[in-house]
Amino acid sequence: MKKIVIATQNKGKAKDFETLLSPLGYEVLTLRDVAKDLDIEETGTTFEANAILKAEGVAKELGIPVIADDSGLEIDALGGEPGVYSARYAGGDKSDEANIVKVLEKLSDVPDGERTARFRCVLAVAAPGEQTQTFAGACEGEILRLRRGEHGFGYDPIFYVPAQERAMAELEPAEKAAISHRGQALNKLKQAMPEWLK
């Protein structure tokens, strides 16, 4: 099995990548496996900027090719929040539950039909001495009033996917991979850089 390094410490993202890449014959390694203490500060104001920062920082530090992901939730009624602050929306401890509570509170007076949102993802592929490439994906949906489902992570329990008639957290991992923002970005990467994911 080939190995590929994903520049993340996030267990939920690691599972998503495993679902996406294991059928291609890849063993997914994360920073927890190869550089547990390496922490690249995300100072960018866009998903693309943060993905590039992480990919290039880890590739330079480890001297190997890596894929980095920056992704999050954009809610139209909140002017695009939480956006790049999705993981730490409710504070610095990155609590999924606290983030969900904050979103639901801020949307409590927003009527159904005006709770549109999307998950957005940018993947950056970096390698020492190579030009960094980026690939983006998005998944449109709506914010529910109550949590649904047991799968996924982050905001998945309150993100309703109209095309599936279910919350993201109600989808099995393979179903999520087929329609998710991360899956879409990875498919673009595969098409544009087949030598990376043969």
N, C-alpha and C positions, 0 to 999 in steps of 0.2 A: 504494500500500500504506500502511495506517495504521501508526503507530508506537506502541509501548507500552513503558514503562520498567519493568524489573524490578530491584528494589533488591538486587542481588547482584554479587559479583565471581567467583562460582563458575562455571567453564566448563561443568561437568557439568549444573548446574541450568539454565544458559542454553540448553543443547541440549535439555533436557527441555521447557522453555517454548517453544522454537522448534517442536518437534514438535507441541505442543499448540495453539499459536496461529497458526502459519503457514497452516493450512487455513482459518482464519477471516479471512485477509487482513491479518494483522498482521506487521510487522517488529519483532522483539524487540531492544530496546536494553537494555544492562546498565550498571552503574556504570563498567565498563571503557570504555564508549562515551561516556558523558555526564559523568562525574565520577570519574575514575580515582583521585584522591587522597582521596575522601570515604570515611571509615570510621566507621560507626556502631557504638559498642561494645554488644555483646550482654550486658547485665547481668541480664536476666530469668531467672527460674527455671522458666519454662514456654515451650513453643513459641509459644503465643499472645502472651505478653508480649514475646518477642524479635521476632516478626513485626511487632507494633505499633510497637515502638521503631524498627525499621528503616524501616518504611513512613512513619511520621510524621516521622522525622528527615530522610529524603531528600526527602520532599514539601516540608517547610519550607525546607530548604536550596536546593532547585532551583526551588521555586515551581510545581511541576507535579504532576499525579496520578501515583501509582506503585503497583505491586503489590510487596509483599515476601513472602518465603517463609521460614519457619523450619521445619526438618524434621529427622528423625533416626530412629534405630533404638532400639527398646525391647525388651530381652531379659528375659523373665519370670524365668529362673533367676538373673539378676544384679540382681533387684529393680528392673528398669526401665532399667538402664544399657545403653548410654551416654547415652541421652536427649538433653537439650539440649547435652551435651558431645560429641555424635557426631563432629563434624568435627575436634575436637582431643583425642580420647579418649586417644591415646598421647603427647600433648605438644602444645606450642604451634605446631609447624610444619605442622599439618594434612596429615599424610601418610596417604593411603588405605591403603597397604600396611602401615604401622605400626599403624594402627587395626585392620585385619583380623587381624594377627598377635596383637594384644593380646586381641581377642575370642576367637579360637580357643584361645589359651592358657588364658584364664579358664574356658572351657567344656570343656576337655579331659577332665574327669572326669564331665561331665554326659551321661547316657545319651540315646540317641535316644528320641524321644517326650516328652522334657522340655526340648527346645531351642526351644520356641515363642517367637515374636517378632513384632514388627510394625514396619513403617515408618509413621510418623505425620507429617503435614504440616499446618501452619496458614498460610493466606494472609491477609494484611492488605491492604486497599485503602484508601489514604489520599490526600486531596487538600486543598490549602489551603482552610480555611474550611468543610470538610465533616466529618461524623462518620465516624470510621474503622469499617470493617466487617471481620469476620473469617469465614473459612470453613475447615472442617477435613475431612481425609480420612485414612483408614488402610488399610493393606494387610497382611493376616495372612499369616504364613509360619513357617518354621523355619530354624534356623542349620545349615548344612552343615558337614561336617568338612574338606572340600577345596573349593577354588575351582572354579567352573564358568562357562564363557561368556566372551565377549570384549566384550560391549556394556556400556553403562551406566557407572557410576562409584561411588565410595564403597564401601559394603558389598554392592553388587549381586551380586558373584561368590559370596558365601557365604549369600545369602538365597534360600531355596527357596520357591517359590509352589506349594502343593499343587494349587490349582485349575488351574494351567497344567502341572503335572508337570515344571517346569523351574526353574532358578535365574533370578533377575531379569536377570542378565547374559547369559542365553541367549535372552532375548526381543528381537525386533526393536524399534526405537524406537516404532513405531506400536502394537505389541502391549503394550509397557510403558505407554504413555500411556493405553491403554484401561482398565487395571486398577490403575494405581499410586495411591499416596496423594496425589501431586500432581495427577494427573488427576482424581481424585474431588473434591478441594477446588476445582479450577478449574470443574468441572461445576456445583458448588453456587453458585459465584460467578456463572456464566453465567445460571443460573436465577433467582437473587435480584436480580441487577443487570444485566439485559439491555442497558441503555443503555451499560454499560461495554464490552461485547463484542458489538456489533451486527455 
